[in-house]
Amino acid sequence: MIPASFDYVRPASVDEAVAALAEAGDDAKVITGGQSLLPLLRVRLAAPTVLVDCSRIEAMRGVSDEGSSLLIGAATTHHDVMHDPLVRRHAGLLAAATATVADPQIRHRGTFGGSLAHADPAGDLPSVALALDATMVAAGPAGRREIPAAEFFVDYFTTALEWDEVLVAVRVPKLDTDAGWGFHYEKFNRTAQSWAMVGVAAAVQRSNGSIAQARIGLTNMGPTPLRAAATEAALAGATAAADAVGGAARHAAEGTSPTSELHAQADYREHLARVLTKRAVMAAAGIS
């Protein structure tokens, strides 16, 4: 199909982007890489009157070191995120999960912020942002505000962003390997480039043979990304051994609400969550 007609604006700064949204009204859409929005436009599941293209705004690109955290521009491509030395050193889970997103062509065009703002429950990166306790930085007519990942994802394809706000950056706390952190992203999908049927983002900190703490984000186990809170609690202070991890992973699906569809019923997704959580935590903790 052919998209419905729309006006196109390409601002050169964040302020210009915010002004363009305010002028266009709530029928406008922000576009950066377009890998999520363009397919919706083609089948007219989205029909904005104005597209505000933020892909050329330099202030929304790149990765900077803020001491205890990294600030990643929302328009930074997946390719640049996964290859950035700061991300690979201080946010290994993000680098690992980004490497599984779709295929190289999409990773060269799609953006980190676009994936989060799209808020697809089957997307890989929202659960990673949740597990890492990331903070979203939004710009609007009233200035900038910060939104914790736990508050950012509201419902299916719905975030806490207002219609006249732009996601400009994401602040990701550092979890370094020299502090005992290990990472792994595990997902199950039907084909190499398809959406995750279920995914698990695990960050585990080891100390003296035990698991000091674990952060586990679940992909496609509800309308928003979720934390496997019961498993995290069971792992805190547990021995870093397969039996302990397996016991904790049995609680991974608690508090979730997976959907049933053609390729996976809800109970099968719950089974996958338990199996993949065990695999991800063991890999992150270095347990063979």
N, C-alpha and C positions, 0 to 999 in steps of 0.2 A: 504494500500500500504506500501511498504518498502522504507525508505529514500534512496536517492542516497548516494554513498560512500563518506566519508569525513575523514580527519585526525582530531585528537583530542588533544588539548593542555590544561593543567590545571596549569596555573601560580600560584605562591605563593605570588606575590606582584603586585601592579599596574604597576610598571616599567616593570616587566616581561610580563604583559598582553599587554602593549603598544608595546613592542619589538616583541611579537608574532604576533600581527596584522600587524606590519610593514613588517615582514618577509613573512607573508602569502599573503599579497596583498589584493586588494579590493573585493575578493571573500570570505573573511573570515567573520564570524559572532560571536558576543559575546553572550554567554548564561550564565544565572545565575540560576533562577528557572526553566526555560524552558517551563512554562505553556502557553506561547504565541507562541514560536518558534517551539516546538516539533510537534504540530498539523500541522504546515505548512510544516515541513520536511516530515512528513508521507505521505502527498498528493503531495509532490514535488512542492509546490508553492514556496518553498525556497530550494536551492540546493547549499549551501556553500561548498567550498573545504576544509575549516578548521573551526572547532568550538573551540573558545577560552573560556574555562569555568572559570568564575570569582567567582564562588559560594564559594570558600574556601579562598578568600582573606579577612583576618580579618579587614584590614583597610577600607574595603567597607561595613562593617556591624556595626549596632548599632546607637544610637542616643546620641548626645552630646549637651550641653547647651553652646551657644556662647554669652550669654548676652541678646541681643535684638532679637536673632533668634535661631532656632534649626538647627543642621547639621545632616541630616539623611543619612546614608550610602546607596548607591544605591542597594546593595545586601541584605539589611534588608528585611526580609519576611513581607508580609502583616500582618500575625499573630503578629509578634513582634512589628510592627508599631502601630497597633490598641490597643495593651495592654501596650505599653510603658507609664509610668507615666508622662514623660515630654511631650509627644505628647498629651495625654489626657488633661493635664493641659493647655498647651500653644497653641495647634493646634487642638482644638476639632472638627473642620470641617473635617480634615484629618482622625481622628480616626473614626468619624461617617460614612464617605463615604467608608473607607476601610472595615468596618464591613459588607457592602453590596456586596462586590466583590465575585462573584461566590459562592463557598461553602467552608466549613472548610478545606477540603483536598487541594484545590487549594491555599487557603490563607496560609497554612503551607509551601507550596513550592514556590509559586509565589513571586516576589520581587517588591518593590516600584519602584526602578529604571528601572527594566525590563518593567513594565507597561508603564512608561513614554516614554522610548526609543522606545517601540513598536508603540506608537502614533496611536493607533486605535481610530477613532473618537467616537466609541461607548463605549470606556473604561471609567470607572468612575473617575479615578484619574487625568488625564490630565486637566479636567475642574476645579478640586479642586486646583491643582498647579497654574493654571491661576488665579483663584479667590484670592488665598492667596499671589499672587505676589512672588512666589517662584523663586529661582535662581538655575540653574543646573551647577554643577561643572564637567567639562570634563578634562580628561588627555590625552595628545597626545605627539608626538615626540618633539614638541616645548615647552612642559610644560603644565601647567594648565591654563584654562580660564573659565570665568563664563558667562553663557548665561541666560538672563531673560526669564521666562516662556513665555512672550508675543512674544519672538523671536525664541523660541525653536521649536515650532510646525509649520512646513512649509506647509505640504500637507498631503493627505492620507498616513498613515504609513511612513511618512517622517519627520525627524527632522533636526536641524542645526548641528548635530554631523557629523564630517568628518569620512570617512571610517576607519581611523587609530586612532580614539579617543574612549575612554571608558568613559561612564558616571559613575563617582565614588561617587558622593554625591549630595544631594539636600539641599539647604539652605531655610528654611521656617521661615519668620518673625513671631514673637509671636503676637497673638491676644488673650489677656486674658479676662476672664469673669469679673474680677474685674475692668477692664477698660470699661465695658459696652457692651462687645461683646457677641453675641449669634450666634449659628450655626445650620444649618440643611442641610441634603442632601436628596433630594426627587427624586425618579426616577420611571418611568413606564416601566415595562417589561412584556413579555407574560408569563413567568414562573419564579419561584424564582431564578433560576440559570442562566438565559439567559442574554444577553447583554441588556443594557438600550435602549429602543426605544427613550426615551428622558430622560435626567437627569438635575437637577438643584442643584448647590452647592451655598449656600447662607451664607454669613457672614454679620451680621448686628450689628452696634454699636448704642445703644440707649443712649440718654442724655436728662433728664428733660422732659420725655414724648414725645420726638421727635426722629426721626431717624437721627443721625448725619451723618452716611455714610453707604453705602451698597456695598458689593462686590458680584457679581453674575456670576458664570461660568455656561455655557451651554454645556451639553453633547449630541453629535449626532445631532447637528443642522447645520452641515457643514463639510467640509473636515478636519477641525481642531477644537479644543475646542474654544469657543467664550465667550466674556464677553457681558452681556446684558446691554450695555452702556446706552441706552435710559432709561431703567428702573432704573439703578443706579442713573442717573441724576435726574429723577423724584422723587426718594425717598429721596434725600439729603435735609434735613431740614423739611421733611414732618412729619405730626402728626403720631404717632405710633398707627394707627387705621385701621380697616379692609377696610374701604372705600378708604382711601389714598393708601393703598397697592394694592388693586384691580385695581385702576386707573393706577398706575404705571406699574403693571404687564401686562396691555394690550399692552405695548410697547416691551415686552420681545422678540418677534420674529423679531423685526426690525433689519435689517442688517445681517440676517442669510440666509443660503442657504441649507436647508435640502433636502435630496434626497427622491425620491419616490421608494418604493419597495413593495414586496408582502404583508408585514404586516402593512405598514403605508405609505400613500401618504404624500407629502410634506405639504399640507394644514392641515392634521391631526397632523403632528409633530408641526406645528406652534401653533395649538390649545393647544396641550399638553404643549408646552413651556409656554404659558400664564397661564394655569391652575396650573401647577407645580411650576412656579415662585411665584405665589400668596401664595400657600401652604408653600413653603420653606421659604419665607420671613416672613410670619406670625409666623411660628414656631420658626425661628431664633430670631425674635423680641419679642417673648413671648406674642403674641396677640391671644386671644382666639376667 
